[in-house]
Amino acid sequence: MIKMEIDKENKIGKIFIDRPEKMNAITVKMRREIGDRISELDKNPDIRVIIIKGLGGKAFSSGGDVSEFLSLTPDVLIDWGEDLSTSERISKPVIAAIDGYTFGAGLELALSCDIRIATPKSEFSFPEIRLGMVPASGGITRIIKTLGISRATYMLMLGKRIDAQLALQWGIIHEIVEPEKLDERAIEIAKDLASLSSLALKALKKVIHEIADSPLYVGFDIERKTFGLLRYSEDFKEGVESFLNKRKPKFNGR
């Protein structure tokens, strides 16, 4: 159901949701597998960037497997959203390559990724309200932070589908590319990220999430202190020297 590939040459880890006959609906077991695979790649020193994609060409993921919902027990629900939030918690950049329906848990997974690119036919929705429930794997929180309360309310209360163009306009996704260019563009972005300082990217990802929930003056303090720490890194020295000498930098993550 969940497949993983490692591209050692380009330092890219790939995770595939492979359940096309069910529009890549995510079971409880698959949630855990997604979290485990992301964590595994985060710990792999040969990997610098992760790409997540749904296979089959119709859906990134149509959401959670509704057939399981009535059998869920409290112990499952307590950790319901943790696995789909793993992308946000790890230190490495994660790219969601989206082609098709991205609903419910699928959208929650995508929103936890750092960069989201999608094809023109892709659609986005939190349809949970139409099942008498609400998103519960970080979806409400992330969509409000992404869209603001007014647009998020419109999308959540109506279970409204958003097409790719509106999703781009609202900031749900960052780029739209044609289906035949999706893999190429995802790898292009991943290779660009992999060429950067993994230390600086790790610090930047942490700072972004800390500042997002901080008052203005706290954000200023966090970024200044982070700059001060990176100032003494080998990567910073390499970045400055390579710039001055007009050569490509070779970062080592230290």
MOQUICOR-V683013 format. One record per pair of residues at least 4 apart in sequence whose C-alpha atoms are under 6 Angstrom apart, sorted by the first residue. I is the first residue (numbers start at 1). J is the second residue. If there is no record, write none. Layout:
((I | J) (I | J))
This chain:
((1 | 18) (1 | 19) (2 | 16) (2 | 17) (2 | 18) (3 | 15) (3 | 16) (4 | 14) (4 | 15) (5 | 13) (5 | 14) (6 | 13) (7 | 11) (7 | 12) (11 | 46) (11 | 47) (11 | 48) (12 | 47) (12 | 49) (12 | 50) (13 | 50) (14 | 50) (14 | 51) (14 | 52) (15 | 52) (16 | 52) (16 | 53) (16 | 54) (17 | 54) (18 | 55) (19 | 24) (20 | 24) (20 | 56) (23 | 59) (23 | 62) (24 | 61) (25 | 61) (25 | 62) (25 | 63) (25 | 64) (25 | 65) (26 | 30) (26 | 64) (26 | 65) (27 | 65) (31 | 83) (32 | 83) (33 | 37) (35 | 83) (35 | 86) (48 | 194) (49 | 92) (49 | 93) (49 | 190) (50 | 94) (51 | 94) (51 | 95) (51 | 96) (52 | 96) (53 | 97) (54 | 60) (58 | 100) (59 | 99) (59 | 100) (59 | 101) (60 | 98) (60 | 99) (60 | 100) (60 | 101) (60 | 102) (61 | 102) (61 | 106) (62 | 101) (62 | 102) (62 | 103) (63 | 103) (63 | 104) (63 | 105) (63 | 106) (64 | 105) (76 | 80) (81 | 137) (84 | 109) (85 | 112) (87 | 112) (87 | 113) (88 | 112) (91 | 202) (94 | 113) (94 | 114) (95 | 113) (95 | 115) (95 | 116) (96 | 110) (96 | 116) (97 | 117) (98 | 118) (99 | 118) (99 | 119) (99 | 122) (100 | 121) (100 | 122) (101 | 122) (101 | 123) (102 | 106) (102 | 107) (102 | 123) (102 | 124) (103 | 107) (103 | 124) (103 | 125) (103 | 126) (104 | 126) (108 | 139) (116 | 173) (116 | 174) (117 | 173) (117 | 174) (117 | 175) (117 | 176) (118 | 176) (119 | 176) (119 | 177) (119 | 178) (119 | 179) (120 | 164) (122 | 164) (123 | 162) (123 | 163) (123 | 164) (124 | 161) (124 | 162) (125 | 160) (125 | 161) (126 | 156) (126 | 159) (127 | 159) (128 | 133) (128 | 134) (129 | 133) (129 | 134) (135 | 139) (138 | 142) (139 | 143) (142 | 146) (143 | 147) (143 | 152) (144 | 148) (144 | 149) (144 | 152) (147 | 151) (147 | 152) (149 | 153) (152 | 156) (153 | 157) (155 | 159) (155 | 160) (167 | 172) (167 | 173) (168 | 172) (168 | 173) (168 | 174) (177 | 182) (181 | 185) (187 | 191) (197 | 251) (197 | 253) (198 | 202) (198 | 253) (199 | 253) (200 | 204) (207 | 211) (211 | 219) (214 | 218) (214 | 219) (227 | 231) (233 | 254) (234 | 254) (235 | 239) (235 | 251) (235 | 254) (238 | 242) (239 | 249) (242 | 246) (242 | 247) (242 | 249))
